[in-house]
Amino acid sequence: MEHQITGPILITGASTGIGRCITELLSAKGYTVYAGARKQTDLDELDQIENVKAIKLDVTNADQIENMVQLIKNEGKGLYAVVNNAGVGDSGPLIEFQEENFDFLINVNIKGPFRITKAVADFIIESKGRIITIGSISGILSSAFLGPYSMSKHAMEAYSDSLSLEMKKFDVKVSLIEPGNYDSAIVRSATTRAQLKPNFLENTKYGEELQTIREGADSESGDRSNFKPPDEVADAIYDALTSDIPKARYMVTPDLEEATRTIDKAISELIQLNENPKYSFSPEQLGMKIKKFMEEGIPSGFAS
């Protein structure tokens, strides 16, 4: 059953990729969107879309966040939902990764959703609305040289779970979207950021591996414009906004291979957790638990 959207929706990082896709989808359905972006050219473009009001919004900038809150107050329409979409990518070996680059990644990918949600929470509590954060299958999977990015997306798993439990008393629903590899600017920006680092391929213990990654990113296969557009991700966000009972998590992948890899990783972690020599479950017992959860739903007390 579809739940009625009762006010505007704030979307951060609305200029490209997933953010732009859900902005256009909501606009086409007649909903008011406050679309956050940093660059004036992007703001001008967003302002041309029907039902969209562009907001200059860097999720690391306290003044711009305060201006955004004031704009919502001045508009007088409240706020039904926030979609925490703004994010950056970066890559490199963990033992060689520069702390300033790590701080920037954390500032955008972890502190950004934290700041924005905190700033608009009162509006959403009043409307009994929705809080949606864009995570990634990288919040479940971890890959060599994507450690810093995966760490930030793993953090969003915990953030969304805790926030969901805390917002239940206000009848606010919280969902995490976990996209796979779709066409977006995040890999291109990560590649550019990596290549701008001084001595990118010098003074490293991983020269051969990083050169291979760089060649892949520079090649046609590293260009995400060849990937599927993120329409399926936008559809998942729309369901989280409108469903009477939205899911806690929406894993959205472009193909079976990515879905299989992600589920296999989750199962492998379950098996590792079950290796406790004193308190463990048999394969049959684990199977029964999974079957019960799938048939009866997630028990009360878990994020849902």
C-alpha positions in Angstrom: 0.0 0.0 0.0 1.3 3.5 -0.9 1.9 6.0 1.9 1.1 9.6 1.1 4.0 12.0 0.8 2.9 15.0 2.8 5.6 17.6 2.1 8.8 18.4 0.3 11.8 16.0 0.0 15.4 17.1 0.6 18.0 15.4 -1.6 21.7 16.0 -1.1 24.1 15.5 -3.9 21.3 16.0 -6.4 23.4 17.2 -9.4 24.4 13.8 -10.8 23.9 10.1 -10.7 21.5 8.7 -8.2 20.7 12.1 -6.7 19.8 13.6 -10.1 17.8 10.5 -11.0 15.5 10.5 -7.9 15.2 14.3 -8.2 13.8 13.9 -11.7 11.6 11.0 -10.8 10.0 12.8 -7.9 9.6 16.0 -9.9 7.8 14.1 -12.7 5.4 12.7 -10.1 4.6 16.2 -9.0 6.4 16.3 -5.6 8.3 19.3 -4.4 12.1 18.6 -4.1 14.7 20.7 -2.4 17.8 19.7 -4.4 21.2 20.2 -2.8 24.3 20.8 -4.9 27.6 22.7 -4.6 28.3 24.2 -8.0 26.4 27.2 -9.4 26.2 25.6 -12.8 24.5 22.5 -11.3 22.2 24.7 -9.2 21.1 26.6 -12.3 20.3 23.3 -14.1 18.3 22.0 -11.2 16.3 25.2 -10.9 15.1 24.6 -14.5 13.3 21.3 -13.4 9.7 21.6 -12.6 8.8 21.3 -8.8 12.5 21.6 -7.9 14.1 24.3 -5.8 17.9 24.1 -5.9 19.8 24.8 -2.6 23.5 25.5 -2.4 24.5 22.8 0.0 27.9 21.4 0.9 27.3 18.8 3.6 30.5 19.7 5.2 29.6 23.4 5.5 27.8 24.5 8.7 26.7 27.8 7.3 25.1 26.3 4.2 23.4 23.7 6.3 21.9 26.5 8.5 20.8 28.4 5.4 19.1 25.2 4.2 17.2 24.9 7.5 16.2 28.5 7.3 14.9 28.1 3.8 12.8 25.2 4.8 11.3 27.3 7.6 10.7 30.3 5.3 9.0 28.1 2.7 6.5 27.1 5.3 5.8 23.6 3.8 7.7 21.6 6.4 9.7 18.5 5.2 8.5 15.0 4.6 11.8 13.3 4.0 15.6 13.6 3.5 17.6 11.5 1.1 21.2 11.5 2.2 22.9 10.9 -1.1 25.9 13.2 -1.2 29.1 11.2 -1.1 32.7 10.9 -2.4 34.9 8.0 -3.4 38.6 7.4 -2.9 41.0 4.5 -3.1 44.4 3.5 -2.0 46.2 1.0 0.3 45.2 1.5 3.9 48.7 1.5 5.2 49.7 4.3 2.8 46.5 6.3 2.7 47.0 9.9 3.6 45.2 11.0 6.8 43.9 14.2 5.3 42.3 12.3 2.4 40.8 9.9 4.9 39.4 12.8 7.0 37.8 14.3 3.9 36.1 11.0 3.0 34.8 10.7 6.6 33.7 14.3 6.7 31.5 13.8 3.6 30.4 10.2 3.8 29.8 9.8 7.5 29.5 13.2 9.1 27.5 14.5 6.1 24.5 12.3 6.7 24.9 12.8 10.5 24.9 16.6 10.1 22.0 16.8 7.6 19.7 14.4 9.4 20.4 16.2 12.8 19.6 19.5 11.2 16.2 18.4 9.7 15.1 15.9 12.3 12.5 18.1 13.9 10.8 18.7 10.5 10.6 15.0 9.8 9.4 14.1 13.3 6.6 16.6 12.8 5.6 15.1 9.5 6.2 11.5 10.7 8.2 11.1 7.5 11.2 9.3 6.2 15.0 9.3 6.5 16.8 7.6 3.7 20.5 7.2 3.4 22.4 5.9 0.3 24.9 3.3 1.4 26.5 0.8 -1.0 27.1 -2.9 -1.3 30.6 -1.8 -0.3 29.1 -1.5 3.2 28.8 -5.3 3.1 31.7 -6.2 0.8 35.2 -5.0 1.4 37.8 -4.9 -1.4 41.5 -4.3 -1.5 42.4 -0.6 -2.0 38.8 0.5 -1.4 39.1 0.2 2.3 38.5 3.8 3.2 35.4 4.0 1.1 34.1 0.7 2.4 34.7 1.8 5.9 32.5 4.9 5.4 29.7 2.8 3.9 30.0 0.1 6.7 29.5 3.0 9.1 26.2 3.9 7.4 25.0 0.4 8.1 25.3 1.0 11.9 24.1 4.6 11.6 20.9 3.5 9.8 20.2 0.6 12.2 20.6 2.8 15.4 18.7 5.7 13.9 15.8 3.4 12.9 15.5 2.1 16.5 15.6 5.7 17.9 13.1 7.1 15.5 10.4 4.4 16.0 8.9 6.3 18.9 8.2 9.2 16.5 6.7 7.0 13.8 9.6 8.0 11.4 10.7 5.3 9.1 14.4 4.9 8.3 15.8 3.0 5.3 19.3 2.3 3.8 19.7 1.9 0.1 22.6 -0.3 -0.9 23.4 0.1 -4.6 25.7 -1.9 -6.7 27.6 -0.6 -9.7 25.5 1.8 -11.7 26.4 4.8 -13.8 27.5 7.5 -11.4 30.2 10.1 -11.0 31.6 8.7 -7.8 34.1 6.3 -9.4 35.3 9.0 -11.9 35.8 11.4 -9.0 37.6 8.8 -7.0 39.9 8.0 -9.9 40.6 11.7 -10.4 41.2 12.2 -6.7 43.7 9.3 -6.6 45.5 10.5 -9.7 45.9 14.0 -8.3 47.8 12.7 -5.3 51.5 13.4 -5.4 53.6 10.4 -6.3 50.5 8.4 -7.1 52.5 5.4 -8.3 55.8 6.2 -6.5 57.0 5.2 -3.1 54.4 2.5 -2.7 54.6 -1.2 -1.9 51.7 -1.8 -4.3 53.0 -0.4 -7.6 52.0 -3.3 -9.8 48.5 -3.5 -8.3 47.8 0.2 -8.4 49.0 0.4 -12.0 46.6 -2.3 -13.0 43.7 -0.4 -11.2 44.7 2.8 -12.8 44.8 1.3 -16.3 41.3 -0.2 -15.7 40.0 3.1 -14.5 41.4 4.9 -17.6 40.1 2.3 -20.0 36.6 2.0 -21.4 35.8 -0.6 -18.8 36.4 1.9 -16.0 34.0 4.4 -17.5 30.7 4.1 -15.7 28.8 5.7 -18.6 28.8 2.1 -19.9 27.0 1.0 -16.8 23.2 0.8 -16.3 21.6 4.2 -15.3 20.5 4.2 -11.7 16.8 4.1 -12.4 16.4 0.9 -10.3 18.0 2.7 -7.4 15.6 5.6 -7.8 12.7 3.2 -7.8 14.0 1.7 -4.5 14.2 5.2 -3.0 10.7 5.9 -4.2 9.4 2.7 -2.5 11.2 3.7 0.8 9.4 7.1 0.5 6.0 5.8 -0.3 5.5 2.3 1.1 3.4 1.9 4.3 6.0 -0.6 5.5 9.3 0.4 3.9 12.2 -2.0 4.1 15.1 -1.4 6.5 17.5 -2.2 3.6 17.2 -2.1 -0.2 20.0 -3.9 -1.9 19.8 -2.9 -5.6 22.3 -4.5 -8.0 22.4 -4.3 -11.8 22.9 -8.1 -12.2 22.7 -11.5 -10.4 26.5 -11.7 -10.1 26.7 -8.6 -7.8 23.7 -9.8 -5.8 25.3 -13.2 -5.4 28.6 -11.8 -4.3 27.0 -9.6 -1.7 24.7 -12.3 -0.3 27.6 -14.7 -0.2 29.7 -12.2 1.8 26.9 -11.8 4.3 26.5 -15.6 4.6 30.3 -16.0 5.1 30.2 -13.5 8.0 27.3 -15.3 9.5 29.3 -18.6 9.4 32.3 -16.8 10.9 30.2 -15.4 13.8 28.9 -18.9 14.3 32.4 -20.3 14.9 32.2 -19.6 18.6 33.2 -22.9 20.1 30.9 -22.6 23.1 27.7 -21.1 21.6 27.2 -22.1 18.0 24.3 -23.4 15.9 24.2 -26.4 13.6 23.6 -25.8 9.9 20.1 -27.1 10.4 19.4 -24.7 13.3 20.8 -21.8 11.2 18.7 -22.8 8.3 15.6 -22.8 10.5 16.4 -19.4 11.9 16.8 -17.9 8.4 13.6 -19.6 7.2 11.7 -18.2 10.2 13.0 -14.7 9.7 12.0 -14.8 6.0 8.6 -16.2 6.7 7.6 -14.2 9.8 9.7 -11.0 9.4 12.5 -9.5 11.4 11.8 -9.8 15.2 10.9 -6.8 17.2 14.1 -5.2 18.7 16.0 -5.4 15.4 16.3 -2.5 13.0 13.4 -2.7 10.6 
